[in-house]
């Protein structure tokens, strides 16, 4: 068994992690890719703004194709939840249950988890599948054009998302999730001028009724064609924070232009960093991170592909 440390351990097999794995494997580096099976991309019924797929592609299908492509270069996704990441001298040690990985560098591509509105899990799944519930107006606001749209949220976040969606439909309602709206006067005026209706909560569990999604409120039960929760998200940056990495108040990992964190040898890409939560953006960051990892490793130890003497000699033969 090869007990040498990995060149890189990638944590998370969403679009960022898989892209990085393809790059790093093609750089002939020794890597492992560990994933807990909770990629947010897998929840996308169909994305239409990821270039190269006329007619769109389901998130799970995209991940499957990326796994297949990574597999062409020897990458295997290992299932496991990394529970601990510590520094041991010049290397990192990652622990998942009774398994361990030692690596010279680590790339965190752990993503985020959306905060969900109140609704039963099976209803949430069905609403997502049918487009009655959506989480990303940048991704699929176009599909909600001219529909009756509800945004569940308040404050600055709710204000911003409601106004963004107003660019797709004239019928937008902003519903407070827990009680009365907490919106600054200037934001309230902007919403009113834009024609966004304001409804106080709390929201009761959402349900599906025919082709609509119903949001019960103290005033009435309101039916919409689609609902966008603007409830924020949980950043999966605990492993980085345990190492003392710099992050913003929300927990997004701070990175330099080459995806390096404030901890030497630790890199991050995708939604766990601050930026546009888009598949294409995550994949671009992963390409930058993988190239930086390769070049940074080469500074301390030349990157030389191991070949047999026979294979090396064969390449030197004339003709």
N, C-alpha and C positions, 0 to 999 in steps of 0.2 A: 504494500500500500504506500502511495506517495504521501509523505507527511510534510512536504514543503508547504509553506504558507501560500495561499492563493495570491495571484496578482491583484485580483479585485473580487469582492463579494458584492453582488447586487441584491438589494432587499426591495422586493416589489416587482411583479411581472405584469404591470399595466403597459400602456404604450411607451412610456419613458424607459422602464426597466428592460423591456424586450428590445427596444431600439439600441440601447446601450450594449446589451448582450451581443447583438449582431455585430456591432462595431468592434467590440473588444475581442470577440472570438476570431474575427477576421484580422485582427492585429496579432494573432497567435498568442494571446495572453491566457493564462490559467485562471478561469473564473468559475464562480458558482452563482446561480440565480435562485433565490429562495422567495417563495410567495405564499401568503396566507389564504389566498383565494377570495379576496374581497375587493377586486378592482372595480372602481366606480364605472369604468368604461363598459364593463359587462352588463350594466343596467340600461344602456342606451338601446332603445328599440330599433332605431335606424337613424344614422347621422347622414345628412345631405350636404354638409359643408366641408367634409374631409375630401380633399382633392384626389381625383383618380378613380372615383367610384360613381359613375353616372347611375342615377336611381337610388343612390345611398347604399349604406352597408350597416348591418346590425353590429352593435358593439362586440358581442360574443364572437361573431364571425370574424371581425377584424382581429381580435386577440388570437383566435385559432390560426389564422393565416400567418400572423407574426410569430407564433410559437413554431409553426411548421418551418418558416424561413430560418428562424434561429436554430432549429434542429438540423438544418442542412450543414451547419458549421459546428455541430457537436454540442450545442447547448441543450441542456435538459432542465426543465423547471422542477425544482424540488419543493414539495409542499411542506410548509411549516411556518409557524409564527415565531419570529425572532423576539424573544422576551428580554434579552439582555445583550448589550453591546458595550464592551469595555476595552480600554487600551492596555496592552501588555507589551511594554518596551516599545519597540518600533512597529509593532503589529497590532491589529484589532482582533478581539475574540468575540464571536457572536454565538449565542446559546439559544436553542429552541428545544425545550424538553431535555431529552438525553443526548441530543446531537450538538456538535460544535463545529464551527468553522474558524480558521485562523487566516487572516488576510493582510496583505500589505496596505491595501486601500479598500474603502467601502463607498459604494454609491447608494444613497438613500433615494428610492423612488416609491415612497410609501403612500403618497396621495392624501386625500381628505375623505371625510364622511359627511354627507349632507345631513343637517338636522331636519327631521321629517315633521310634517303636520300631523295632528291627531287623526289616526285612521288605522283600521285593522291591517295587519301585514298582508293578508291575501287581497284586500281591497287595494292597498298600495301597489302591489305587483300588477294587478289587472289594470289599474288606472294608468300606470306607466306604460304598459304594453299597448294600450289603446290611445295614448296621447292625451288622455284626460288630465294627467298630471305631468308636469315638465319642470326641470330644474335649471335649465340653462337657456335664457333668452338669446344669448349670442349664438348658440348652436341651432335652436329651432324656433326662434321668434317668427321666422318666415312662415313656418307651418301653421302658426296661430293667426296669420293675417286675417283681419276682419272678423275674428271670432269674439265671443264674449269671454273676456279674460279676467280672472281674479288673481290678485297678488296677495298672499298672506304674509304680512309683515308690517312694520311701522318704523318710525324714526328715519334716520338718513338712509339706511339700507333699503327700507321699503319705498321711500320716496324715489330713490334712484332707479330701482327696478321698475316701478310703476311708470315713470316717465320714459324709460327705455322702451318698454312694451307699448307705450302710447304711439310710438312710431310705426307700429304694426296694426293697430286697431283703434277705433274710436270708442270702443266699449271696454274700458278698463276700470276695475274696482279694487281699491286697496282696503283689505280687511285686517284689523288689528288681531293678533293671535290670542291675546290674554285679557284684554279689557279695552279701556279707552286708548285712543291713539296718542302716542307721545311724539308729536311732530312739531318742529319749530314753526313759528308763524310764517316765516318766509317760505319754507317748504310747503306749508299748507296752502298758501296763496298760489304758488306755482302749480300745485296739483289741481287746484280749483280752476285756474285759468286754462289748464290743459284739458279740462273736462273729465278728470279722474274722480270717480265717486269714492267717498270715504265712509267706511262702515266700522263701527266699534265691535270688538269681540266680547267675550271670548268665543273662539271657534269650537264647536262641538265636533265629534268625529265625522270626518268627511265620508260620503258614501256615493256610490254610483246609482244613477237612476236613468235607465235607458241609455241615451247617447250623451247624457250630461253628467257632471259631477256636482254634487250638492254640498254647500257649505252652510250648516246651521249656525245662526247667530242669535243673540238675544232678541233682535228686532224681527227677524224673519229667516226662513230657509231660502237661500239664494242658489240658483242653478246657473252653471257656466259650461262653456265648451271646453275650457281648460283652466287649470290652476297652476300658478307658479309660487312655490314657497320661497320667501325671501327671509329665511330664518338662520342664515349663516351656516357654518360647517365646523367640524372638529378636525384640526390639522394633525395628521399622524407624524408628529415630530418628537415624540417622547424619547426615542432612542438617541436622537441628536442632542436633545436638551440634557439628557443624563450625562453627556460628555462635555457639557458646558458650552455648547455651540451658541453663537449669537442668533437671536431670532427677534421678530417684531412682537408687539403686544398680543397679536392673535396666535402666535406660535409658528408663523411661517419662517422657514430657515433663511437667513441672510446668506447670499452668495456673491462671489465676484464675477467678472465677465466670463470666467472659464468654469463656472459652476463649483468652485472651491468654497467650502465653508470656512469658518474661523478656526477650525480644528484641522491641523495638517493631516492629509491623507483621507479626509472625509469630504465627499462630494454629494451634491443633491440636485435632482432634476424633477420636473413635473410640478404637479399641484401642491406638493409639500413646500415649494418655494413661493415667494410672492410674485404674481404675474397673471397673465391671461390663462384661465383654466380651459385650455383647448388641447385636443389631441395633437394637432400640428405643432403647437408651441412646446408641448412636453417632449415630442420626438426631436425637435430642433435642439432643445436643451440637452437631451441625452446624447446627441451626436457631439456637441461641444464638450460635454463632460467626459465622454469616452476618449476623445482625442487628447484632452488635457491629462487624463489619467495615464494614458500611454506615454505621453511626453514627459510627464513628471516622474514616472517610474524610470524612464531611460536616463534621467539625470543622475540617479543614484546607482543604477545598474543597467548596463547596455541591454537592449531588447534584442536577443539573438534567438532565432528559431532553432530548436534542438533538432538536428538531423543525424541520421546514422552516417558512419564513415563511408559506407558503400554508396548511400544516396548522394553524399557530397562529391565523391569521386566521379559518380556518373555524370553530374552536371558539368564537370571539368573536362570530360573527354571531347576531343575535337570531332567535328562533323556532326 
